[in-house]
């Protein structure tokens, strides 16, 4: 039979694990908001809410996006630590990878040229984390109407 002390310790462990997970994700979102708040104040429009989650060592996370050629886009990614080593890359609907970056954060500018709809894929892989085999990330897409050229 499980003692009350064992149950209490298990509960405490679960509570602490949840607290650390929330703080890592919250830190990534805070780092992201420092950048996005400035861009929104100068006219960029956020596309929905930021996406956040956890990266596991050597596992790839993919975020699918439908981008319209009427806009230019800024894709901004942050992790919770400056010591994370994440491979960020962007794949266009044709399967080409025009942009990539290795860091704890990245920003991609995208100007889709195709009139045909397609899915862009933002992908991330944790290559090395600061103090464990996981890292938390936060991502947002901002857009601005494309200026017509005369």
Buried (B, 14 or more C-beta within 10 A) or exposed (E): EEEEEEEEEEEEEEEEEEEEEEEBBBBBBEBBBEBBEEBBEEEBEBBEEBBBBBBBEEEEBEBEBEBEEEBBBBBBBBBBBEEBBBBBBBBBBEEEEEBEBEBBBBBBEBEBEEEEEBEBBBBBBBEEBBEEEBBBBBBBBBBBEBEEEE
